[in-house]
Amino acid sequence: MSTSLPTNIDWALQGNPYIKTALLAKYPCGHTYWNYLDELILDLRNAGCNGIQEKIADVDSFKKFESARSELEISRLLSDRGKQVELLSDSYLAGIPSPDLLVTDSNGQAYVEVTRFNEDAFVSIVLDELRQFLKNQSTPYQVDVRIPDELSLPGIGYRSMREKKDKANVVMERFKLEFSSASTPPPQIIAEDVTFSISKSNRSRGGPGLIDSAVIVVPSHQYVSRIRFLVTWKAAKRESWTDHHLKKWYIIAIDTEQTFLEEDDAIEAVLGHRITEHIIPLHEVQEAAKKGWSPFLERYHLIPKDRTYLASKGVFLSDPICRNVSALILRKNQDVWFIPNPFAADDINDSRLMTYL
């Protein structure tokens, strides 16, 4: 196994030895994670992307590094589409919240704000707590975890996300208490319907084993609600800007690993829910069509075409705060969806955004 990091990610981490150490504790040298990061940084350097080291220098936790990684992914996406990207430091706008990216192309400049819609924090908390707790045990144990369906659903807003984090902390406190209450831990511990299966490990140090978080289809309305929450939350950032900063397009980019999220969820969230009415022609008209009359019947609308319309308003139309938003980018692995906002404020409303990506 390699004892040094690949060249490009090592360069990117030069200004932040703290986060480098923290990442190495989670991903030892030689882990495939480092090869992925190295390729990401190499692509950005080859594209002439600025501010990479400065962006990572601002990172002070693993959670913030994952946010920065999403910013790097969105930067690569935009660079691949021929745009010049600069990653901005937290202090780019003095005294007020700064955007994440400054993006320039032949049509002008845009500020881009990147946010993550990732897997729920519940699993992350359980994994991190387990890893830390088990590595300090004198006897190495492996702990497999079964998480019930209701705890696998993602949090939508601040309250539900906070509740999930609190629940994870309660679960882990109960697990640790029961694990430590006997000289030998029981083979199974159940806390708040989370099942921990415990066995001795054949490795030198204990740790988490299988994490069975049920693969379920998340109700579409929850994705829609979450996207609306993220868009309106980030739209408010522009309220504190002044002068020429208000002249730049403001684009919100959501980076996600949610397997079952679809483009229609994003469209419903910001534009509205689409309904298609399938209009069936009269029986006599259908019989005439069978006799070769279809072109004539369609020309005079005796055979009507299906009708699609919006039956509800998304936040671009319904929430005034979204006048601050020029467009939405949603990246899900290799899929990229871009939805411009025709209802944005005049300063950042530009029909050329229809062909931005």
HUDA-V794724 format. One record per pair of residues at least 6 apart in sequence whose ideal C-beta (glycine too) atoms are under 6 Angstrom apart, sorted by sequence separation. I is the first residue (numbers start at 1). GAP is how many residues later the second one is. D is the distance in Angstrom with one decimal. If there is no record, write none. Layout:
I&GAP&D ; I&GAP&D
//
This chain:
27&6&4.4 ; 59&6&4.8 ; 79&6&5.3 ; 92&6&4.0 ; 155&6&3.5 ; 179&6&4.6 ; 297&6&4.5 ; 316&6&5.1 ; 13&7&4.3 ; 78&7&5.3 ; 103&7&4.7 ; 134&7&5.9 ; 189&7&4.4 ; 315&7&5.0 ; 330&7&4.6 ; 44&8&5.9 ; 90&8&6.0 ; 289&8&5.8 ; 59&9&5.4 ; 103&9&5.5 ; 155&9&4.8 ; 188&9&5.5 ; 329&9&5.5 ; 75&10&4.6 ; 88&10&5.6 ; 101&11&4.0 ; 178&11&5.0 ; 187&11&5.8 ; 328&11&4.7 ; 99&12&3.7 ; 238&12&5.2 ; 285&12&5.9 ; 55&13&5.7 ; 100&13&5.6 ; 130&13&5.8 ; 185&13&5.2 ; 327&13&4.3 ; 340&13&3.9 ; 88&14&5.8 ; 99&14&5.2 ; 100&14&4.7 ; 175&14&5.5 ; 327&14&5.7 ; 340&14&5.8 ; 326&15&5.8 ; 85&16&5.8 ; 86&16&4.5 ; 175&16&5.3 ; 325&16&5.3 ; 174&17&3.9 ; 285&17&5.1 ; 85&18&5.4 ; 234&18&4.8 ; 326&18&5.1 ; 338&19&4.3 ; 83&20&5.1 ; 84&20&4.5 ; 171&20&4.6 ; 171&21&5.0 ; 175&21&5.7 ; 231&21&5.7 ; 323&21&5.8 ; 83&22&4.7 ; 281&22&4.9 ; 323&22&4.4 ; 326&22&4.5 ; 171&23&5.0 ; 230&24&5.8 ; 9&25&6.0 ; 78&25&5.5 ; 279&25&4.4 ; 316&25&4.8 ; 3&26&5.4 ; 49&26&5.5 ; 317&26&5.9 ; 327&26&5.3 ; 2&27&5.0 ; 316&27&5.3 ; 2&28&4.5 ; 6&28&5.8 ; 9&28&4.5 ; 278&28&5.4 ; 1&29&3.8 ; 5&29&5.8 ; 9&29&4.5 ; 12&29&4.9 ; 71&29&5.0 ; 122&29&5.5 ; 8&30&4.7 ; 49&30&5.8 ; 276&30&5.5 ; 277&30&4.7 ; 44&31&5.9 ; 58&31&5.8 ; 6&32&3.6 ; 9&32&5.4 ; 40&32&5.5 ; 44&32&5.9 ; 47&32&3.7 ; 55&32&4.0 ; 58&32&4.9 ; 276&32&4.5 ; 8&33&4.0 ; 43&33&5.2 ; 8&34&4.6 ; 120&34&4.5 ; 274&34&5.8 ; 51&35&5.0 ; 54&35&5.0 ; 49&36&4.8 ; 50&36&4.3 ; 51&36&3.6 ; 274&36&5.9 ; 275&36&4.6 ; 15&38&5.2 ; 223&38&5.0 ; 272&38&3.8 ; 273&38&5.2 ; 227&39&6.0 ; 273&39&4.4 ; 12&40&5.5 ; 16&40&5.4 ; 19&40&4.9 ; 22&40&5.9 ; 74&40&5.0 ; 272&40&4.8 ; 12&41&6.0 ; 16&41&5.2 ; 224&41&5.4 ; 228&41&4.9 ; 272&41&5.0 ; 15&42&4.0 ; 122&42&4.9 ; 126&42&5.7 ; 218&42&5.6 ; 223&42&4.3 ; 227&42&3.8 ; 272&42&4.6 ; 16&43&6.0 ; 71&43&4.6 ; 121&43&6.0 ; 125&43&3.8 ; 129&43&4.3 ; 133&43&5.9 ; 217&43&5.3 ; 271&43&4.4 ; 12&44&5.4 ; 70&44&5.4 ; 121&44&5.6 ; 224&44&5.1 ; 270&44&4.3 ; 148&45&4.7 ; 220&45&5.7 ; 224&45&4.7 ; 269&45&5.6 ; 270&45&5.6 ; 271&45&5.9 ; 19&46&5.7 ; 70&46&5.1 ; 122&46&4.8 ; 270&46&4.6 ; 147&47&5.7 ; 67&49&5.9 ; 146&49&4.1 ; 145&51&5.7 ; 143&53&5.3 ; 144&53&4.4 ; 143&55&5.4 ; 141&57&5.6 ; 142&57&5.4 ; 270&58&5.6 ; 142&59&4.3 ; 141&60&5.7 ; 140&61&4.1 ; 152&61&4.9 ; 152&62&5.1 ; 140&63&5.8 ; 152&64&5.9 ; 266&64&4.8 ; 140&65&5.4 ; 141&65&4.3 ; 143&65&5.8 ; 144&65&4.2 ; 149&65&4.9 ; 140&66&3.9 ; 144&66&4.4 ; 145&66&5.0 ; 146&66&4.6 ; 147&66&4.5 ; 156&66&5.9 ; 142&67&4.3 ; 149&67&5.5 ; 137&69&5.5 ; 156&69&4.9 ; 270&69&5.6 ; 135&70&5.3 ; 156&70&4.9 ; 261&71&5.9 ; 266&71&5.4 ; 134&72&3.8 ; 157&72&5.0 ; 134&73&5.3 ; 252&73&5.8 ; 250&74&6.0 ; 263&74&4.8 ; 250&75&6.0 ; 251&75&5.5 ; 131&76&5.6 ; 250&76&5.3 ; 251&76&4.8 ; 252&76&5.5 ; 253&76&4.0 ; 254&76&4.9 ; 255&76&5.1 ; 256&76&5.1 ; 131&77&5.9 ; 249&77&4.0 ; 130&78&4.6 ; 127&81&5.6 ; 232&83&5.8 ; 231&84&5.7 ; 236&85&5.9 ; 235&86&4.6 ; 238&86&4.1 ; 228&87&4.9 ; 232&87&5.6 ; 235&87&5.3 ; 232&89&5.4 ; 235&89&4.4 ; 123&90&5.4 ; 235&90&5.0 ; 250&98&5.7 ; 249&99&5.0 ; 247&100&5.6 ; 246&101&5.6 ; 115&115&5.4 ; 115&119&5.9 ; 113&121&4.9 ; 111&137&5.1 ; 117&137&5.2 ; 110&138&5.8 ; 109&139&4.8 ; 110&139&3.8 ; 111&139&5.2 ; 112&139&4.8 ; 113&139&5.2 ; 114&139&4.7 ; 115&139&5.8 ; 116&139&5.3 ; 117&139&4.1 ; 118&139&5.5 ; 97&140&5.0 ; 110&141&5.2 ; 112&141&5.5 ; 96&144&4.4 ; 74&179&4.6 ; 73&182&5.9 ; 70&185&3.7 ; 107&245&5.3 ; 81&276&5.6
//
